[in-house]
Amino acid sequence: MALTQSPGIVTGEGAIRPDLIERCRLAFGENPKNRLARNAVTRVSVDDVALNWDIITRTDHSFSHRIDDWSVTAQKQTGRCWMFAGLNTLRFGAKQKMGLKEFEFSQNYLFFWDKFERANYFLEGIIETADRDLDDRTVAFLLARPISDGGQWNMFANLIKKHGVVPKVVMPETESSSSSRRLNSIVNGKLRDGAHAIRALHEQGAGSEAMRAAKDETLATIYRILAIHHGTPPTRFSWEWTDRDGQFHRAPEMTPQEFAQEYVTMPVDDYVCLVNDPRPTSPYGRTYTVEFLGNVVGGEIVKYLNIEIDLMKEIAQQTIMGGEPVWFGCDCGKMMRRDLGIWDKDLYDFESVYDTDFELSKAERLLYHETAMNHAMVFTGVDVVDGQPKRWRVENSWGPDMADKGFYTMNASWFDEHMFEIAARKSLLPAALQEALDQEPIVLPAWDPMGALAR
């Protein structure tokens, strides 16, 4: 191909000009700080260079209120953090009731049912949008990732109420429950097959009955695929254990739902989702939901009540001081050090390394896609000084090899900037906000960042 302009010269409105490149090159070389930063960052991680040592030395890992005395769990190569956090919250009361120091519910059991329920939820969304074009933004969003590993508190509650729980030994982990990428790819491929069949029926003039019959055929295949990878969920099982005092117990055979009724002591129905969304379009004191965000058709919708961050801190602190853990969602990748187990707003001094400011506020980071909920964990401790939380103890689900045997420390400054959600008892809200929960929720689009944890 013949060049129509001189080599190395690109013209046109908006193109990078050669004089700008030269100006950038000269400015970089003239500043010795740039050369020093380059020499460091080309040899070691920028996180090591930017690490704020003052934060490390000032962060204590002791807490005035701490309730955990157990080992952490490991979600492994999956996005099941929300489910692990939920089950870790429930096991607190179950351990106490059974007199056990260590106990885990089966994450694989709930993972199976979430995948199956999500497949149905997706296909119902395809039926609902069958009259729209394929390049409609919502249809394209649904087809981009029919199911994933993520989830929300209301979705967790849906699974508990419909399918119950079982001990981990009754349905232990499998290769695919511990490493879900390949299975997700297979299931999503089959769900797109099902979506094509449903939309083809609609184009032929078929009604909802025919489309749901096609949906059921796809779901039967999905069940078979999931059972091959996860095992078949038990319908009844027996449960025996020896408590921490050495006493043996044998429970009568029961269903997963009966097991949940007996050993899930946390009143799941009393809990609501509280979020801090400071965007100007999201008034405090209002409820929100996200279109096509859910798992169980006919179950609870994902509903948030937007509250100010100080109230969120107060409710989380009250819950821990009252002897209960707190499920929460956040943007965990910001200002976090895995090996040291620390979150702090100023943990890394990137401004000094790059000689620039990062100026977006929390609201602006949401608007410009710089932040979103991407991980769920559990608060198991808080350090209170003069009535205010100074730092939080976090039970993660990344195994025991990082931080304090898998427990992390979150400083108060980080909470303000990167925390988004907690599940809490409705009774801890002021009366006006309890009444606000009855509002018809504002519906956010399917791609809104407040739905990110489930994706």
C-alpha positions, 0 to 999 in steps of 0.5 A, spaced: 500 500 500 502 506 498 503 511 503 499 518 502 503 522 507 510 522 509 512 516 514 511 518 521 506 524 520 499 523 521 495 529 520 487 530 521 483 534 526 484 530 533 490 527 531 496 527 536 501 532 533 509 531 533 510 537 537 506 535 543 510 528 543 516 532 543 514 537 548 512 530 553 519 527 551 523 533 553 518 535 560 519 527 562 527 528 561 528 534 565 525 532 571 529 528 575 523 525 579 521 522 573 527 518 572 527 516 579 520 513 578 522 510 572 528 507 575 524 504 580 518 502 577 521 498 571 525 494 576 519 492 581 511 493 582 509 500 582 505 498 588 511 497 592 514 503 590 508 507 592 506 504 598 505 509 604 509 506 610 506 511 615 500 507 614 503 500 615 506 502 621 500 506 624 495 500 622 494 496 628 490 489 628 487 489 634 480 490 635 475 493 641 470 488 639 471 482 635 466 476 635 470 471 630 474 465 633 474 460 627 478 459 620 476 463 614 473 459 607 476 459 600 472 461 594 478 459 590 477 460 582 470 463 582 466 469 583 462 466 589 464 471 594 457 474 596 455 466 597 461 465 601 460 471 605 452 470 606 454 463 608 459 465 613 454 470 616 449 464 617 454 459 620 456 464 626 449 462 629 449 455 626 456 453 630 453 456 636 447 452 636 451 445 634 456 447 639 461 447 634 468 451 633 468 449 626 463 448 621 461 450 613 455 450 609 456 447 602 457 452 598 457 447 592 450 446 594 447 453 593 452 454 587 448 449 583 441 452 585 443 459 583 446 457 577 439 453 575 435 458 578 439 464 574 438 460 567 431 460 568 431 467 570 435 469 564 431 465 559 425 469 562 428 475 560 429 473 553 422 471 553 420 478 556 424 482 551 423 477 545 419 483 541 426 487 541 431 487 536 437 483 537 441 490 538 437 493 543 441 495 548 438 491 554 437 484 549 445 485 548 446 486 555 443 479 557 446 475 551 453 478 553 453 474 559 447 470 561 449 467 567 455 469 572 458 467 579 456 474 582 450 475 586 447 480 591 444 479 598 437 478 596 439 473 591 442 469 597 436 470 601 432 467 595 436 461 595 436 460 602 428 460 603 427 456 597 432 451 597 435 451 604 442 449 606 446 443 607 453 441 611 459 441 606 460 434 607 453 432 604 455 436 598 462 437 598 466 442 593 468 439 586 473 441 580 468 446 577 465 449 583 472 451 585 474 453 578 468 455 575 470 459 568 469 453 564 463 450 566 460 458 565 462 458 558 459 451 557 452 453 560 452 460 557 453 457 550 447 452 551 443 458 554 444 462 548 442 456 544 436 456 548 435 464 547 435 463 539 430 458 540 425 462 544 426 468 539 425 464 533 419 461 536 417 469 537 418 470 530 414 465 527 408 468 531 408 463 537 405 465 544 408 464 551 406 457 552 410 455 546 416 459 548 416 456 555 416 449 553 422 451 549 425 454 555 423 448 559 427 443 554 433 448 555 433 448 563 433 440 563 439 440 559 442 445 564 440 441 570 444 435 566 450 439 565 450 442 572 449 435 575 455 432 571 459 438 574 457 439 581 453 432 583 446 432 584 443 436 590 441 431 596 433 431 597 434 428 604 440 427 608 442 425 615 447 429 619 451 427 625 457 431 629 461 431 635 461 438 639 466 442 642 465 438 649 466 431 645 458 430 646 456 426 640 449 428 636 445 425 631 439 429 627 433 425 624 434 425 616 431 431 614 431 435 607 435 441 606 429 446 607 428 443 614 436 443 616 435 451 614 429 451 619 433 448 624 440 451 624 439 457 620 438 462 626 439 468 623 432 471 621 434 472 614 427 475 612 428 481 617 435 483 613 434 489 608 440 491 603 442 498 605 447 502 600 451 508 599 450 511 592 452 518 592 450 520 585 446 526 584 441 522 581 440 517 587 437 521 592 438 518 600 432 515 603 429 512 596 429 505 594 432 502 588 432 496 584 436 494 577 433 491 571 434 484 570 438 483 576 436 477 580 436 469 580 429 466 583 423 468 578 418 469 583 423 471 589 425 477 592 427 483 587 434 486 589 432 492 593 436 497 595 435 503 600 440 509 599 443 511 606 448 516 608 455 513 609 455 515 617 449 511 618 451 505 614 457 505 619 453 506 625 449 500 623 454 496 622 458 498 628 451 497 632 451 490 629 458 487 631 457 490 638 451 486 639 454 480 637 453 479 630 457 479 623 455 484 618 455 482 610 457 487 606 459 489 599 465 494 596 470 495 591 476 491 594 481 492 589 482 500 591 488 501 596 488 494 598 495 490 600 493 483 600 500 480 603 499 485 609 491 485 609 490 492 609 485 497 606 486 504 607 484 510 603 492 513 602 495 506 602 499 508 596 502 515 594 501 514 586 500 522 586 508 522 588 510 517 583 506 520 577 506 527 579 499 528 578 492 528 582 487 523 581 481 527 583 474 524 582 470 523 588 466 517 590 460 519 586 464 521 580 468 514 580 461 511 579 459 515 574 465 515 570 466 507 571 472 508 575 468 504 581 463 499 582 461 493 588 466 487 586 467 483 592 463 481 598 465 479 605 463 479 612 465 484 618 467 480 624 470 486 629 470 493 630 475 498 634 471 503 637 475 510 640 470 515 643 464 512 640 467 512 633 469 506 629 477 507 627 478 500 623 474 494 622 476 486 622 474 483 615 473 475 614 475 474 607 474 468 603 480 468 599 483 462 604 488 463 610 495 464 606 494 472 606 493 477 611 492 475 619 490 467 617 485 470 612 482 476 616 484 483 614 484 490 617 480 496 614 481 503 616 476 508 617 478 512 611 477 506 606 470 505 609 468 512 607 471 512 600 470 504 597 464 501 601 457 501 598 453 496 601 451 492 608 445 487 609 442 489 616 436 488 620 430 493 618 429 494 626 436 498 626 434 503 621 430 510 624 423 509 623 422 514 617 427 510 613 423 503 615 417 506 612 421 508 606 423 501 605 415 500 602 416 505 597 416 503 589 423 502 588 426 506 582 428 502 576 436 503 574 438 500 567 441 493 567 448 495 566 448 500 572 454 500 576 449 498 582 448 491 579 456 490 578 456 485 584 452 480 581 456 480 575 
